[in-house]
Amino acid sequence: MPDYATRRTMMVDTQVRPSDVTKFTIIGAMLRIPREVFVPDALREAAYVGENITLGDNRVLLDPRTLSKMLDMLDVNRTELVLDIGCGTGYSAAILAQLAQAVVAVEEDDALAQDAETALAHVGAEAVIVHKGPLTEGAPDHAPYDAMIVQGGVSEFPAALTRQLREGGRVVCLFMQGQLGVVRLGVRQGDQIAWRDVFNAAAPVLPGFEKQEAFTF
């Protein structure tokens, strides 16, 4: 039987800590949550590699370095409500449940949403609600959110999600330009989000987050 606990420790020691992620809450969560539970059976041997794991249809489970650095930037605490966009199989939501008061995890793919509910129940992540619906629409019924994270690439950040973030709330997501991307931390200021670049990463652009072409006449 694979020793996943040892692999999990190696993941943290070789991918997370060397990436300047020092918050004990994040390190502890990534040591506790069994990533292999959230990986498709055929890819379970690759659960702890330092690469995005394909979930199908241009969807991925973000690599541990990218996810941990995004969480480090977001700096979630135990009093906060977090929106996790494109939760996939639920791994990010399970980690966030260790950091936040509650998590609303949005997933539009029925099969992935079902997998997420099953895996989250398996690890006892009772603070997570899986919301089924379009990723770009978020989950307005539970808004406003203190923080948001997007589990994949974006070209544009939807206004609908901006409106669901509380004033002064934080959002972190990966803006892609071709094959290259930069993770940005944003803070809501009125009707806008003020962004700053933090580090480079890459992932497929999520459905609905592509740049919208302007109409011309």
Residue pairs with C-beta under 8 A, 6 or more apart in sequence:
2 36
2 44
2 45
4 34
4 35
4 36
4 47
4 48
7 47
7 48
8 30
8 31
8 34
8 35
8 48
9 31
10 48
11 30
11 35
11 48
11 50
11 64
12 27
12 30
12 31
12 64
14 50
15 50
15 63
15 64
15 65
15 68
16 26
16 27
16 30
16 64
16 65
16 68
17 27
19 65
19 68
19 69
20 69
20 72
21 27
21 68
21 69
21 71
21 72
22 72
23 71
23 72
23 75
25 98
25 99
26 68
26 71
26 72
26 95
26 99
28 98
29 95
29 98
29 99
30 64
30 68
30 95
32 98
33 91
33 94
33 95
33 98
33 123
34 123
35 47
35 48
35 64
35 91
36 44
36 47
36 48
37 119
37 122
37 123
38 47
38 61
38 88
38 89
38 90
38 91
38 94
38 115
38 116
38 119
39 46
39 47
39 53
39 61
39 89
40 53
40 55
40 89
43 53
43 54
46 53
47 53
48 64
49 63
50 63
50 64
50 65
51 63
52 60
52 61
52 62
52 63
52 66
52 202
52 203
53 60
53 61
53 63
54 60
55 61
55 88
55 89
55 112
57 109
57 207
58 204
58 205
58 206
58 207
59 86
59 88
59 109
59 112
59 152
59 204
59 206
60 88
60 152
60 203
60 204
61 88
61 89
61 91
62 70
62 92
62 151
62 152
62 201
62 203
65 201
66 174
66 183
66 201
66 203
67 91
67 92
67 95
69 183
69 198
69 199
69 201
70 149
70 172
70 174
70 183
71 95
71 96
71 99
71 149
73 172
73 183
73 185
73 198
74 82
74 147
74 149
74 170
74 172
74 185
75 170
76 82
76 96
76 99
76 100
76 146
76 147
77 99
77 100
78 99
78 100
78 101
79 101
79 146
80 100
80 101
80 146
80 147
81 100
81 101
81 102
81 103
81 104
81 142
81 145
81 146
81 147
82 96
82 99
82 100
82 102
82 103
82 104
82 145
82 146
82 147
82 148
82 149
83 103
83 104
83 106
83 138
83 139
83 142
83 143
83 145
83 147
83 148
83 149
83 161
83 164
83 165
84 92
84 93
84 96
84 103
84 104
84 105
84 106
84 148
84 149
84 151
85 106
85 135
85 138
85 148
85 149
85 150
85 151
85 161
85 173
85 206
86 106
86 107
86 135
86 150
86 151
86 152
86 206
87 93
87 105
87 106
87 107
87 112
87 116
87 130
87 151
88 107
88 112
88 116
88 151
89 112
89 115
89 116
89 119
90 105
90 115
90 116
90 117
90 119
90 120
90 125
90 128
90 130
91 119
92 105
92 149
92 151
93 103
93 105
93 116
93 120
93 125
93 128
93 130
94 119
94 120
94 123
94 125
94 128
96 103
96 128
96 149
97 103
97 120
97 125
97 126
97 127
97 128
100 127
100 147
101 127
102 127
102 128
102 129
103 125
103 127
103 128
103 129
104 128
104 129
104 131
104 139
104 142
104 145
105 116
105 120
105 128
105 129
105 130
105 131
106 131
106 133
106 135
106 138
106 139
107 113
107 116
107 130
107 131
107 132
107 135
108 132
108 133
108 134
108 135
108 207
110 132
113 130
113 132
116 130
117 130
120 128
120 130
129 139
129 142
131 139
131 142
133 139
134 208
135 206
135 207
135 208
135 209
136 158
136 160
136 161
136 208
136 209
137 158
137 160
138 148
138 158
138 160
138 161
138 164
139 164
140 160
140 163
140 164
143 163
143 164
143 165
143 166
144 164
144 165
144 166
144 169
145 164
145 165
145 166
145 169
146 166
146 169
146 170
147 165
147 169
147 170
147 171
148 161
148 164
148 165
148 169
148 170
148 171
148 172
148 173
149 171
149 172
149 173
150 171
150 172
150 173
150 174
150 206
150 209
151 206
152 174
152 203
152 204
152 205
152 206
152 209
153 174
153 175
153 176
153 181
153 202
153 203
153 204
153 205
153 206
153 209
154 173
154 174
154 175
154 176
154 205
154 206
154 209
155 175
155 176
155 177
155 205
155 209
155 210
155 211
156 209
156 210
156 211
156 212
157 171
157 173
157 186
157 193
157 209
158 208
158 209
161 171
162 188
162 191
162 192
162 193
165 171
165 188
165 193
166 188
167 188
167 189
167 190
168 187
168 188
168 189
169 187
169 188
170 185
170 186
170 187
171 185
171 186
171 187
171 188
171 193
172 183
172 184
172 185
172 186
173 183
173 184
173 186
174 181
174 182
174 183
174 184
174 201
174 202
174 203
175 181
175 182
175 183
175 184
176 202
176 203
176 205
179 202
180 200
180 202
181 200
181 201
181 202
181 203
182 197
182 198
182 199
182 200
182 201
183 197
183 198
183 199
183 200
183 201
184 195
184 196
184 197
184 198
185 195
185 196
185 198
186 193
186 194
186 195
186 196
187 193
187 194
